[in-house]
Amino acid sequence: MRHLARTVAPLIVGAVLAVLGAGTAQAAGYRYWSYWEGSASGWSYATQGPSLVRPEDGSVQGFRFSVSADSQDASKPRHAPDFAKICAGTPAKDGSKRVALVIDPGVASDAPDGETPPPLRTACARVAEDASSAEALASVAKPLRYDAGAMLCAISGYPAKGCGEQVSGNGDGGSEAPASASAADSGNSNSNGGDDGGGPSAGVLVGVGAVLLLGIAAVAQARRRRG
């Protein structure tokens, strides 16, 4: 019995370590412009891309550049969504609307190698009544850069290169995110298709379960033989 325990225990421990190791290996973030909608209660991660949202007069829209795995840990713009303050010098005008914008390029630790984020800025865009958030942004923050999939890559030329690239734990660039919160022509989604990016895969979990069941069965069989 003791010999069996010494055999089964390392298998179980190894399986658990495999799960923990898989979670660490898969942890990664993406460097991108996230898109936010402001209200009196603060910032909310937008559920649609900026080209699909047509904000009303008096709305506040935010863009934040940072490294994050998904919408759950995305960094919010570091300026309050205060329409009255941002658009104080832009009076209302018939046939148009005003959209307050907070453009936050983030901090140095999130910047691509060799680049320095410009200062955070706010702007009040006066645009047509049916204009989208993307059009409001373009009216005050050119040049904008998009990739072939209509993902927003740069605002006012920042960053100069890259677009939603994966960033590992040590800051090295990797593969490009398949979909980002700032995609211009699609709704916001997690870059891993709904996975949180940090947990073990289903295959690993199934393998651990199989090892545990085998261990339990072996112990039970040994007890029956002794009885």
ABEGO torsion letter per residue (X at the ends): XAAAAAAAAAAAAAAAAAAAAAAAAABBBBBBBBBBBBBAAEBBBBABBAAABBBBBGBBBBBBBBBBABAAABBBBABBBBAAAAAAABBBBBGBBBBBBBBBAEBAAABBBGBBBBBBBBBBBBBBAABBAAAAAAAAAOBBBBBAAGBBABBGGOBABEBGBBBBAAGBBBBBBABBAABAABBBBBAAGGBAGABBBAAAAAAAAAAAAAAAAAAAAAAAAAX
